[in-house]
């Protein structure tokens, strides 16, 4: 029995350690100031392979935790772990098209923390109707939307940091290793648009097929209201971008506001139920 528990927890711990070590490596080689070296090197093949290995180990741990013999299990810790897995995957894929090595010291330590959360908070609840194809599609759209919008929020914070440093002429090595601002901005709005489309599918399927997906009619609780408010904020931001060219600090504020409400919609409610109230 103890051996089974160790086998279940091992991938989460290994992934967290690998993400942490890689985050430290990228900070040391891309952000840390070294005398006489101001330009960071592009991502090396072994670094890409190491991130891919961490992603595979993390995926194996998540799959084993989510899909047990009794059925599909889920919790706030699984949600955050899965979101950061998808976030690291998107950055890894994007690194083949643009220089993303300067972003790794931010995303990898966060991934390390989130990968180990299912070990620290193992409480999970069995998901009703999880065998239905409609529910699986709804769940996949929701997690992809959460991941993309999480990544958008992190991206927006870094854009604000970079823009501020550029205005103050603080061109340090960490900034030199980041992608150009225009590249970061176009990536941000690509992720926001795709995340918004997936969020629309999630909210729309939840509203139209609530009884089929969840076995009960739609209830207008705080979770639903937060999700609708988040959808409205992202819709306004994308319209503002298209119609009035919104960017910079305004885009940052709207992105973070929408993201905060989205996190409260699911993760916040599950955290309160599972950790504070002690309900599975």
C-alpha positions as CSV (number, residue, x, y, z in Angstrom):
1,X,0.0,0.0,0.0
2,X,2.8,2.4,1.0
3,X,4.7,1.4,-2.2
4,X,1.6,2.3,-4.3
5,X,1.4,5.7,-2.7
6,X,5.1,6.4,-3.3
7,X,4.7,5.3,-7.0
8,X,1.8,7.7,-7.4
9,X,3.6,10.6,-5.8
10,X,7.0,10.1,-7.4
11,X,6.3,11.6,-10.8
12,X,4.9,14.8,-9.2
13,X,8.1,15.1,-7.0
14,X,10.5,14.3,-9.9
15,X,8.8,16.8,-12.2
16,X,8.9,19.5,-9.5
17,X,12.6,18.9,-8.9
18,X,13.4,18.9,-12.6
19,X,11.4,22.1,-13.2
20,X,13.1,23.7,-10.2
21,X,16.6,22.7,-11.4
22,X,15.9,24.0,-14.9
23,X,14.5,27.3,-13.5
24,X,17.7,27.8,-11.5
25,X,19.8,26.9,-14.6
26,X,17.9,29.4,-16.8
27,X,18.1,32.1,-14.2
28,X,21.9,31.5,-13.8
29,X,22.6,31.5,-17.5
30,X,20.0,34.0,-18.8
31,X,19.2,36.4,-16.0
32,X,22.2,36.5,-13.6
33,X,24.7,39.2,-14.3
34,X,28.0,37.8,-15.4
35,X,31.0,40.1,-15.9
36,X,31.7,40.7,-19.6
37,X,28.7,38.8,-20.8
38,X,25.6,40.8,-21.6
39,X,23.9,38.7,-24.3
40,X,22.2,35.4,-23.4
41,X,22.6,32.4,-25.7
42,X,19.6,30.9,-27.5
43,X,18.0,27.8,-26.1
44,X,20.2,24.7,-26.5
45,X,19.0,21.3,-27.7
46,X,19.7,19.6,-24.4
47,X,17.7,22.3,-22.6
48,X,14.7,21.7,-24.9
49,X,15.1,17.9,-24.2
50,X,15.2,18.5,-20.4
51,X,12.0,20.5,-20.5
52,X,10.4,17.9,-22.7
53,X,11.4,15.2,-20.1
54,X,10.0,17.2,-17.2
55,X,6.7,17.6,-19.2
56,X,6.5,13.9,-19.9
57,X,7.1,12.9,-16.2
58,X,4.6,15.6,-15.1
59,X,2.0,14.3,-17.6
60,X,2.4,10.7,-16.4
61,X,1.9,11.8,-12.8
62,X,-1.2,13.9,-13.7
63,X,-2.8,11.1,-15.8
64,X,-2.3,8.6,-13.0
65,X,-3.8,10.9,-10.4
66,X,-6.7,12.1,-12.5
67,X,-7.9,8.8,-14.0
68,X,-7.9,6.2,-11.2
69,X,-9.8,2.9,-11.2
70,X,-12.7,4.4,-9.3
71,X,-13.2,7.1,-12.0
72,X,-12.0,10.6,-12.7
73,X,-10.7,12.6,-9.6
74,X,-10.1,16.3,-9.5
75,X,-9.2,19.1,-7.0
76,X,-7.8,22.6,-6.9
77,X,-4.3,21.2,-6.7
78,X,-4.8,19.1,-9.8
79,X,-6.3,22.1,-11.6
80,X,-3.2,24.3,-10.9
81,X,-0.8,21.5,-11.7
82,X,-2.5,20.8,-15.0
83,X,-2.7,24.5,-15.9
84,X,1.0,24.9,-15.4
85,X,1.8,21.8,-17.3
86,X,-0.1,23.2,-20.3
87,X,1.6,26.6,-19.8
88,X,5.1,25.1,-19.9
89,X,4.1,23.0,-23.0
90,X,2.9,26.2,-24.8
91,X,6.1,28.0,-24.0
92,X,8.2,25.0,-25.0
93,X,6.3,24.9,-28.4
94,X,6.6,28.7,-28.8
95,X,10.4,28.4,-28.2
96,X,10.8,26.8,-31.7
97,X,9.4,29.9,-33.3
98,X,10.7,32.8,-31.1
99,X,13.4,33.2,-28.4
100,X,11.7,32.3,-25.2
101,X,14.6,31.3,-23.0
102,X,14.4,34.6,-21.1
103,X,10.8,33.6,-20.0
104,X,11.8,30.3,-18.5
105,X,13.2,31.6,-15.2
106,X,9.7,32.8,-14.5
107,X,7.5,30.0,-15.7
108,X,9.6,27.0,-14.6
109,X,9.7,27.8,-10.8
110,X,5.9,28.3,-10.8
111,X,5.6,25.0,-12.6
112,X,7.8,23.4,-9.9
113,X,5.5,24.7,-7.1
114,X,2.3,23.7,-8.9
115,X,3.6,20.2,-9.9
116,X,4.1,19.3,-6.2
117,X,0.7,20.6,-5.0
118,X,-1.1,17.3,-5.5
119,X,1.5,15.8,-3.0
120,X,0.8,18.6,-0.4
121,X,-3.0,18.7,-1.0
122,X,-4.0,15.2,-2.0
123,X,-7.7,15.6,-1.3
124,X,-9.8,15.1,-4.4
125,X,-13.4,14.5,-5.3
126,X,-14.8,12.0,-7.8
127,X,-16.2,13.8,-10.9
128,X,-19.8,12.9,-11.8
129,X,-20.6,12.2,-15.5
130,X,-16.8,12.0,-16.3
131,X,-17.3,9.1,-18.7
132,X,-19.5,11.2,-21.0
133,X,-17.8,12.5,-24.2
134,X,-19.5,15.9,-23.9
135,X,-18.1,16.3,-20.4
136,X,-14.6,15.3,-21.5
137,X,-14.7,18.0,-24.3
138,X,-16.1,20.6,-21.9
139,X,-13.3,19.7,-19.3
140,X,-10.6,19.8,-22.0
141,X,-11.8,23.2,-23.3
142,X,-11.9,24.6,-19.8
143,X,-8.4,23.5,-18.9
144,X,-6.9,24.7,-22.2
145,X,-8.7,28.1,-21.7
146,X,-7.4,28.4,-18.1
147,X,-3.9,27.5,-19.1
148,X,-3.8,29.9,-22.0
149,X,-5.3,32.8,-19.9
150,X,-2.9,32.0,-17.0
151,X,0.0,32.2,-19.4
152,X,-1.4,35.4,-20.8
153,X,-1.5,36.9,-17.3
154,X,2.2,35.9,-16.6
155,X,3.1,37.2,-20.1
156,X,1.4,40.6,-19.4
157,X,3.2,41.0,-16.1
158,X,6.5,40.4,-17.8
159,X,5.6,42.8,-20.6
160,X,4.9,45.5,-18.0
161,X,8.2,44.8,-16.2
162,X,10.1,44.9,-19.5
163,X,8.4,48.1,-20.7
164,X,9.1,49.8,-17.4
165,X,12.8,48.8,-17.4
166,X,13.2,50.0,-21.0
167,X,11.8,53.4,-20.1
168,X,14.3,53.6,-17.2
169,X,17.1,52.4,-19.6
170,X,17.8,49.4,-17.3
171,X,18.9,47.1,-20.1
172,X,20.4,44.3,-18.1
173,X,21.1,40.8,-19.2
174,X,17.7,39.4,-18.1
175,X,16.0,42.0,-20.4
176,X,18.4,41.3,-23.3
177,X,17.4,37.6,-23.2
178,X,13.6,38.3,-23.4
179,X,11.9,38.5,-26.8
180,X,11.3,42.0,-28.3
181,X,8.2,43.8,-26.9
182,X,6.3,43.6,-30.2
183,X,6.9,39.8,-30.4
184,X,5.7,39.5,-26.8
185,X,2.6,41.6,-27.5
186,X,1.6,39.7,-30.6
187,X,2.0,36.4,-28.7
188,X,0.0,37.8,-25.8
189,X,-3.0,38.7,-28.0
190,X,-2.8,35.3,-29.9
191,X,-3.0,33.5,-26.6
192,X,-5.8,35.8,-25.3
193,X,-7.8,35.2,-28.5
194,X,-7.4,31.4,-28.4
195,X,-8.0,31.4,-24.7
196,X,-11.2,33.5,-25.1
197,X,-12.5,31.2,-27.9
198,X,-12.0,28.2,-25.6
199,X,-13.5,30.0,-22.6
200,X,-16.6,30.9,-24.8
201,X,-16.9,27.1,-25.6
202,X,-16.6,26.3,-21.9
203,X,-19.1,28.8,-20.6
204,X,-21.5,28.2,-23.6
205,X,-21.5,24.4,-23.2
206,X,-21.9,24.8,-19.4
207,X,-24.9,27.1,-19.9
208,X,-26.6,25.2,-22.7
209,X,-25.9,21.6,-21.6
210,X,-25.6,21.9,-17.9
211,X,-28.0,19.1,-17.1
212,X,-26.4,16.7,-19.6
213,X,-22.8,17.6,-18.5
214,X,-23.3,17.9,-14.7
215,X,-26.6,16.1,-14.1
216,X,-28.2,19.3,-12.7
217,X,-29.7,22.6,-14.1
218,X,-27.4,25.6,-14.3
219,X,-27.2,27.5,-10.9
220,X,-26.2,31.1,-10.7
221,X,-23.8,30.8,-7.9
222,X,-20.5,32.8,-7.3
223,X,-18.6,30.4,-9.6
224,X,-20.9,31.1,-12.5
225,X,-21.0,34.8,-12.0
226,X,-17.2,35.0,-11.8
227,X,-16.9,33.0,-15.0
228,X,-19.3,35.3,-16.8
229,X,-17.6,38.4,-15.5
230,X,-14.2,37.1,-16.6
231,X,-15.6,36.3,-20.1
232,X,-17.0,39.9,-20.3
233,X,-13.6,41.4,-19.4
234,X,-11.7,39.4,-22.0
235,X,-14.3,40.2,-24.6
236,X,-14.0,43.9,-23.8
237,X,-10.2,43.7,-24.0
238,X,-10.2,42.0,-27.4
239,X,-12.7,44.4,-28.8
240,X,-10.7,47.3,-27.4
241,X,-7.5,46.0,-29.0
242,X,-9.2,45.6,-32.4
243,X,-11.2,48.8,-32.4
244,X,-9.0,51.2,-30.5
245,X,-5.6,49.5,-30.4
246,X,-5.4,49.0,-26.7
247,X,-2.0,47.9,-25.5
248,X,0.6,48.5,-22.7
249,X,-0.6,49.1,-19.2
250,X,-4.3,49.1,-20.2
251,X,-4.0,45.7,-21.7
252,X,-2.1,44.5,-18.6
253,X,-4.8,45.7,-16.2
254,X,-7.6,44.1,-18.2
255,X,-5.7,40.8,-18.6
256,X,-5.0,40.6,-14.9
257,X,-8.6,41.5,-13.9
258,X,-10.0,38.9,-16.2
259,X,-7.5,36.3,-15.0
260,X,-8.2,37.0,-11.3
261,X,-12.0,36.4,-11.7
262,X,-11.3,33.3,-13.7
263,X,-9.1,31.8,-11.0
264,X,-11.7,32.7,-8.4
265,X,-14.4,31.0,-10.5
266,X,-13.0,27.5,-10.0
267,X,-9.7,27.3,-8.1
268,X,-10.9,29.7,-5.4
269,X,-14.1,27.9,-4.7
270,X,-12.4,24.5,-4.7
271,X,-9.7,25.7,-2.3
272,X,-12.3,27.0,0.1
273,X,-14.3,23.8,0.0
274,X,-11.4,21.4,0.2
275,X,-8.8,23.1,2.4
276,X,-10.6,25.6,4.5
277,X,-13.9,23.7,5.0
278,X,-12.3,20.3,4.6
279,X,-14.9,18.9,2.1
280,X,-13.8,16.7,-0.7
